[in-house]
Amino acid sequence: MKSIECLFERDGLPRFGLPAGLAAIYGGDFGLARPELYANFVSSVDGVVALPGADESGRVVSGNSEPDQFVMGLLRACADAVLIGAGTFRRTHGDLWLPEAVYPAAADLFANLRTQLGLRPHPLLVVVSPSAHIDPAQPALRDCLVITTPHGEARLRGTLPGGARVAVLDSQHLGGRSLLDLLHAQGLQVVLTEGGPSLVGQFLEENLIDELFLTTSPRLFGRQEGDERKSLVEGVDLGGRLLTLSSVRRHESHLFLRYSRK
Ligand SMILES: NC(=O)c1ccc[n+]([C@@H]2O[C@H](COP(=O)([O-])OP(=O)(O)OC[C@H]3O[C@@H](n4cnc5c(N)ncnc54)[C@H](OP(=O)(O)O)[C@@H]3O)[C@@H](O)[C@H]2O)c1
């Protein structure tokens, strides 16, 4: 794959000193703060991130873009945990939410980076599901934390594989702060959320997302009333919240934007 081109980068961003093979594809060095909560989405030019139907929306929206998959892999490779809502989990079948699962060609480089950063071999998958309406047979649950309610915990009891743990919060509506505190208490400081729009909306409403990585895919989907297509944020009014642009990268007609909280 041709290298991603860096068009703009703000001074003073953290730098890990990426393994050379990763820096060559990414078009430069990369780093994150610790602790940090960061989100990654791919959106069409007209702002659609989620489509109804059986397929996982991100792949459809990105058009199976290889550089987008690389960036997803890199962002996962830097995380203690990958956090998703049950809506996103229910739409993916067989996904392991690992860096190498989305971009296998860089599996060794991602592993080297995790060793360099002193991280556990794989990021922990965390699924937020108050209802616990999730398929316990999904392979990703073999190394996973499910955050649910007492009712959800009762529903899941005895169904999950050995490597899955359950944390219980006593509320149907789980606030972003309580979720983040729970993760920090478990030593999960650098957390990537891959959505979806409802979960990320909750974190944005509480102004808890430090950085947003947004791929703009050169596609238009359009929207019609009641068609269940979603934009990046669902269910909250953010009132024109301002972000700061940290970097812009390009691969052919895909743009890779990095924003930080103002
Ligand atoms: N383009 C992209 O980059 C991208 C990225 C991610 C997802 N997506 C797409 O987005 C769609 C899914 O998004 P979504 O908004 O429908 O679902 P979501 O945010 O993934 O998950 C919503 C579910 O998570 C739980 N949840 C989320 N926030 C909660 C809160 N504050 N309190 C309590 N529970 C909470 C609830 O689970 P229960 O149902 O268990 O109550 C809720 O039904 C899919 O189509 C997916 O493919 C696209």
The ligand as a Gaussian input file, in Angstrom:
#p B3LYP/6-31G(d) Opt

LIG

0 1
 N      -18.770000       4.160000      10.612000
 C      -18.199000       3.882000      11.766000
 O      -17.038000       4.209000      11.974000
 C      -18.966000       3.148000      12.825000
 C      -18.369000       2.932000      14.077000
 C      -19.106000       2.260000      15.047000
 C      -20.377000       1.823000      14.788000
 N      -20.914000       2.047000      13.559000
 C      -22.279000       1.594000      13.276000
 O      -23.153000       2.203000      14.216000
 C      -24.281000       1.336000      14.421000
 C      -24.452000       1.082000      15.893000
 O      -24.556000       2.293000      16.592000
 P      -25.715000       2.541000      17.636000
 O      -25.716000       3.989000      17.973000
 O      -26.964000       1.936000      17.101000
 O      -25.277000       1.628000      18.857000
 P      -24.042000       1.685000      19.898000
 O      -23.739000       3.074000      20.342000
 O      -22.947000       0.838000      19.393000
 O      -24.676000       0.849000      21.078000
 C      -25.895000       1.242000      21.655000
 C      -26.139000       0.288000      22.788000
 O      -25.086000       0.366000      23.729000
 C      -25.612000       0.483000      25.023000
 N      -25.385000       1.875000      25.419000
 C      -24.788000       2.833000      24.711000
 N      -24.711000       3.959000      25.440000
 C      -25.281000       3.714000      26.588000
 C      -25.519000       4.478000      27.749000
 N      -25.133000       5.732000      27.881000
 N      -26.154000       3.908000      28.777000
 C      -26.531000       2.657000      28.678000
 N      -26.337000       1.880000      27.603000
 C      -25.724000       2.394000      26.584000
 C      -27.086000       0.062000      24.898000
 O      -27.044000      -1.366000      24.938000
 P      -28.285000      -2.331000      25.212000
 O      -28.950000      -2.476000      23.882000
 O      -27.699000      -3.585000      25.728000
 O      -29.163000      -1.655000      26.225000
 C      -27.420000       0.582000      23.530000
 O      -28.495000      -0.070000      22.927000
 C      -23.982000       0.069000      13.631000
 O      -24.594000       0.165000      12.386000
 C      -22.491000       0.115000      13.463000
 O      -22.028000      -0.653000      12.382000
 C      -20.243000       2.705000      12.590000

